[in-house]
Amino acid sequence: MTLASAEYPFLNVMATMLVFFCWVAWFGLLFAAIGDLYRRSDASGWAKAGWTVLMLVLPVLGVLLYLGIEGRRMRDRRRVREAAVERRFADYVRSVSTSDTTSAAQIAEARRLLDDGVINDAEYQTLMRKALAP
């Protein structure tokens, strides 16, 4: 029985892990570049096709060129998209959290519930205190 470490030394394991890490990192860069490329509204279809062909024919050079040429604008476009998402989320939260009921409307609703016999006088007083609280 032979040991696996004798057949595949530690340095070879480390080299394989480094190559695998670089391969995965390159795919991350490739997907980021292609994702940015196809989200762009300022690039024509031919420009997108050209960049795609370059990234597929000369992968490392194509991705590095795209990042070098479009890197700063890529970051700016990402920030604009993130700010738009945050704005939409904040608008949604404001639209959901603001209620149309004022203190007077809450008191009127509590009075209606008291008159209908749904709540008693103590519950009515509690609802009034809540409606008038700052």
Buried (B, 14 or more C-beta within 10 A) or exposed (E): EEEEEEEEEEEEEEEEEEEEEEEEEBEEBBEBBBEBBEEBEEBEEEEBEEBBEBBEEEBEEBBBBBBEEBEEEBEEBBEEEEEEEEEEEEEEEEEEEEEEEEEEEBBEEBBEBBEEEEBEEEEBEEBBEEBEEE
